[in-house]
Amino acid sequence: MTRLFLTPIWAAVGRALGARDPDPRVRNPDSWAERLIGVEEYRSLGDHPLVRASYSTPDPADRVEVLTAVRQMIVRTRFIDERLEAAVQRGVTQVVILGAGYDSRAYRLDELLKPTHVFEVDHPDMQEVKRRRVAEVAPLAANVSYVACDLLKDDLQQCLNEAGYLSQATTMFIWEGGTMYFPEFVVLRILKWIATSNLTSCVVFDYTYAAIVEYFRRFRENPGQTASSNPLMAFIQLTKNEPWIFGLPDRQEDAFLERIGLRLVKSVRFDSPEVVRKYLTRADGSVFAADVRAGSVYLILEAAVAGR
C-alpha cells in the first residue's frame, strides 16, 4: 500500500489556502497546490483545521493555526521562487528538488525552467502519488525526471546519475521542508555531497536550530509540562510519526556551512523585518496575520559551493 506522508500534505494545503488571497502582494504564487491535493490527502489529515479551512470559512478557534501554516508557506514559496529565478538567470541548467512532495515549480514556472532539467527526488511512495496527481491535471513535462530515492538510505548521487544528472553542470538544489526530518548524518552527507558540485552551483534549504528540536522533543515526551500554544501542540501531534529531529547549531550558520564546504549567501528568519516587508505586507500597508507569532525559530538560507 502506498504511504502518504503528512507533512508534505500539510505544506501543500497551506500553500493552497495562501494562493486564494485576493491581494497579489501577499498571495502564495503556488496556484497549482490545490490542483495536486486529492481526496486521499485531505482525508489523511483528518479533522485538522487546515482541512476545515479548505472547505469553509475558518472557525475563529482555528484562526491562529491556519494562519501560521499559510504565513510560513507564503514566505517559503516566494523566497525560493525568487532565488530560483536568479539562479536560472545566472545560468543554472539543472534544478534538483530534494523531498519534492507536491512541489509544482516545474509546471507553474514552466517558461522559466524550460531550458533546465528538473529532477524531483523523493521517497518511492511519494513519487508514485505525485506522478499520479500531476497526470490527473496536466501532461508530464518533458524536462522533468521523477527520481525515486529514499534519502535516508539510498545513494543520492547514484539515483540522480541514473536519471541523467550531470555532475559538472551548474545546478541549483532546493531542499524545502526537509532538513528537520532527517538524522544529522543524513543531512551532513547530502550537504557535503552538494558541496562537491560544480563551483557555480548553489543550494536553498529551510531549517531550525538544535535548541528548538530539543524543545519539541521535550514537549512530545511531556506535553502537559511544557507551556505552548495550541498551534504548536497540533503541529507536534500531526507530525508525531514524522518529527523534527535535526537543527543547525544555534546561530552558527556560517561555521556550519564552512565545515561542509558551503558558503552562506543569505539567511532570513520567517518573521524578520525584511521578510515581513517583502512577502507579508498588503497593498494597503497592513501585514498578513500580523498578530500571529510565528517564524522566529524557523529560517531559510541560500548557500553557494565554497570555491565560488
C-alpha positions in Angstrom: 0.0 0.0 0.0 1.4 3.4 -0.9 2.2 5.5 2.1 1.0 9.1 2.4 3.3 11.5 4.2 1.5 14.1 6.3 4.0 16.9 6.4 4.1 17.4 2.6 0.3 17.4 2.6 0.2 20.0 5.4 2.5 22.2 3.4 0.6 21.8 0.2 -2.7 22.7 1.9 -1.1 25.7 3.5 0.1 26.9 0.0 -3.3 26.3 -1.5 -5.0 28.4 1.1 -2.5 31.2 0.7 -3.0 31.1 -3.1 -6.6 32.1 -2.6 -5.7 35.5 -1.1 -7.1 38.4 -3.3 -4.0 40.6 -2.7 -1.2 39.7 -5.1 1.4 41.3 -2.7 0.8 38.5 -0.2 -0.7 35.8 -2.3 1.1 32.5 -2.4 2.1 32.0 -6.0 1.5 28.3 -5.9 -1.7 28.2 -7.9 -1.1 24.5 -8.6 -1.1 23.4 -5.0 -4.9 22.9 -4.8 -4.9 21.0 -8.1 -2.4 18.4 -6.7 -4.2 17.6 -3.5 -6.7 14.8 -3.8 -9.4 13.4 -1.5 -7.0 10.9 0.0 -4.7 13.8 1.1 -7.4 15.7 2.8 -8.7 12.6 4.4 -5.3 11.7 5.8 -5.2 15.0 7.7 -8.5 14.0 9.5 -10.2 16.9 11.3 -7.3 19.2 11.0 -8.1 23.0 11.0 -6.4 23.3 7.6 -8.9 20.8 6.1 -11.8 22.7 7.7 -10.5 26.0 6.3 -10.2 24.5 2.8 -13.9 23.8 2.7 -15.4 26.6 4.6 -14.7 29.9 6.4 -12.1 29.2 9.1 -13.5 28.8 12.5 -12.2 31.5 14.9 -10.8 28.8 17.1 -8.7 27.6 14.2 -7.5 31.0 13.1 -4.0 31.1 14.6 -3.2 27.5 13.5 -4.4 28.1 9.9 -2.7 31.5 9.5 0.6 30.1 10.9 0.7 27.5 8.2 -0.4 29.8 5.5 2.1 32.5 6.5 5.0 30.2 6.6 4.2 28.8 3.2 4.0 32.3 1.7 7.5 33.1 2.9 9.0 29.7 1.9 7.5 29.6 -1.5 8.3 33.2 -2.5 11.8 33.2 -1.2 12.7 30.0 -3.1 11.0 31.2 -6.2 13.0 34.4 -6.2 16.3 32.6 -5.6 15.4 30.1 -8.3 14.7 32.8 -10.8 18.0 34.5 -10.0 19.8 31.2 -10.4 18.4 30.5 -13.8 19.3 34.0 -14.9 22.9 33.2 -13.7 23.0 30.2 -16.0 21.7 27.2 -13.9 20.9 24.3 -16.3 19.8 21.7 -13.7 17.4 22.0 -10.7 17.4 19.2 -8.1 14.4 19.4 -5.8 15.0 17.1 -2.8 12.0 15.8 -0.9 9.9 17.3 -3.7 6.5 16.3 -2.3 3.8 18.3 -4.0 6.2 20.9 -5.4 4.7 22.4 -8.6 7.6 24.6 -9.7 8.3 22.6 -12.8 4.8 23.3 -14.0 3.8 26.7 -12.8 7.3 28.1 -13.7 7.5 26.1 -16.9 8.6 29.1 -19.0 11.4 30.0 -16.6 12.5 26.3 -16.3 12.2 25.4 -19.9 16.0 25.5 -20.5 16.7 23.4 -17.4 16.5 19.7 -16.5 14.4 19.4 -13.3 15.0 16.4 -11.1 12.3 15.8 -8.5 13.7 13.5 -5.8 11.5 11.8 -3.2 10.6 8.6 -1.5 9.3 6.0 -3.9 5.8 6.1 -2.3 5.6 9.8 -2.5 6.8 9.8 -6.2 4.1 7.3 -7.1 1.4 9.6 -5.6 3.0 12.7 -7.1 3.2 11.3 -10.7 -0.5 10.2 -10.4 -1.6 13.6 -9.2 0.3 15.5 -11.9 -1.0 13.2 -14.6 -4.6 14.0 -13.4 -4.2 17.7 -14.2 -1.5 18.0 -17.0 0.8 16.1 -19.3 4.0 15.1 -17.6 6.7 17.7 -18.5 9.4 16.5 -20.8 12.2 18.3 -18.9 11.2 16.7 -15.5 12.7 13.5 -14.2 10.9 11.9 -11.2 13.7 10.2 -9.1 12.5 7.6 -6.6 15.1 7.8 -3.8 14.8 7.2 -0.1 17.2 9.9 1.2 17.5 8.1 4.5 19.2 5.0 3.0 19.7 5.3 -0.8 22.7 6.8 -2.6 21.5 10.1 -3.8 24.3 10.6 -6.4 23.6 7.2 -7.9 19.9 7.8 -8.1 20.4 11.1 -9.8 23.1 9.7 -12.2 20.7 7.0 -13.3 18.2 9.7 -14.1 20.6 11.7 -16.3 22.1 14.1 -13.8 25.3 15.7 -15.0 27.8 16.3 -12.2 29.6 19.2 -13.9 26.5 21.2 -14.9 25.6 24.3 -12.9 22.9 23.2 -10.5 20.5 24.7 -8.0 19.5 22.3 -5.2 16.2 23.0 -3.3 15.6 21.2 -0.1 12.3 22.6 1.2 10.8 21.3 4.4 13.4 18.6 4.7 16.4 19.1 6.9 14.4 19.0 10.1 13.1 15.5 9.5 16.4 13.6 9.0 19.2 12.4 11.3 22.3 14.6 11.4 24.4 12.1 9.5 22.0 12.2 6.6 21.8 16.0 6.4 25.6 16.2 6.5 26.0 13.5 3.9 23.7 15.3 1.5 25.0 18.8 2.0 28.7 17.6 1.8 27.8 15.9 -1.5 26.2 19.1 -2.8 29.4 20.9 -1.8 31.3 18.8 -4.3 29.2 20.1 -7.2 30.2 22.5 -9.9 31.6 25.6 -8.3 28.8 27.7 -9.7 26.1 25.6 -8.0 24.0 26.6 -5.0 21.5 25.3 -2.5 18.5 26.7 -0.7 17.1 25.0 2.4 14.9 25.9 5.3 15.9 24.9 8.8 15.6 25.4 12.6 18.0 25.4 15.4 19.1 22.5 17.6 17.6 24.1 20.7 14.1 24.1 19.1 14.4 20.5 18.1 15.2 19.7 21.7 12.2 21.8 22.9 10.0 19.8 20.5 11.4 16.5 21.8 10.7 17.5 25.5 7.2 18.6 24.6 6.4 15.3 22.8 7.6 13.4 25.9 5.9 15.7 28.4 3.2 17.6 26.7 1.4 18.6 29.9 4.6 20.1 31.4 5.5 22.5 28.6 3.9 25.8 28.1 2.8 26.1 24.5 0.3 27.5 22.1 -2.4 25.3 20.5 -0.9 25.6 17.0 2.4 24.1 18.3 0.5 21.3 20.1 -1.4 20.5 16.9 1.6 20.5 14.7 3.6 18.2 17.0 0.7 15.9 17.2 0.3 15.9 13.4 4.0 15.1 13.0 4.4 12.5 15.8 5.4 9.9 13.2 7.5 12.5 11.2 9.1 14.5 14.0 11.7 17.3 13.8 15.0 15.6 14.8 17.7 17.9 13.3 18.6 21.5 13.8 21.6 23.6 12.9 23.9 24.7 15.8 22.2 27.8 17.3 23.0 30.9 15.3 26.1 29.3 13.7 25.1 29.1 10.1 28.4 30.4 8.7 30.6 28.0 10.7 28.3 25.0 10.0 28.3 25.6 6.2 32.0 26.3 6.1 32.8 23.0 7.7 30.9 21.2 4.9 32.3 23.2 2.0 29.5 25.7 1.5 29.4 29.5 1.9 26.4 31.4 3.3 24.9 33.8 0.7 21.8 34.9 2.6 19.8 33.7 5.6 16.5 35.1 6.9 14.1 34.4 9.8 10.5 34.0 8.7 9.4 36.9 10.9 12.3 39.3 10.2 11.5 42.9 9.1 12.8 42.2 5.6 10.5 39.1 5.2 7.5 41.0 6.6 8.1 43.9 4.2 8.8 41.8 1.1 6.3 39.0 1.4 3.7 39.8 4.1 2.7 43.4 3.6 -0.5 44.1 1.8 -1.1 46.9 -0.7 -2.8 48.9 2.0 0.2 48.6 4.3 -1.3 46.1 6.7 0.6 42.9 7.5 -0.8 39.4 6.8 -1.6 37.7 10.1 0.3 40.5 12.0 -0.9 39.1 15.3 0.3 35.6 14.7 3.6 35.0 16.4 5.4 32.6 14.1 8.7 32.3 12.4 11.3 33.4 15.0 12.7 29.9 15.2 12.2 29.0 11.5 14.7 30.2 8.9 15.7 29.7 5.3 19.1 30.2 3.6 20.9 30.2 0.3 24.4 28.8 0.2 27.0 28.6 -2.6 29.7 26.0 -3.2 32.6 27.4 -1.2 35.0 27.8 -4.1 32.7 30.2 -5.8 
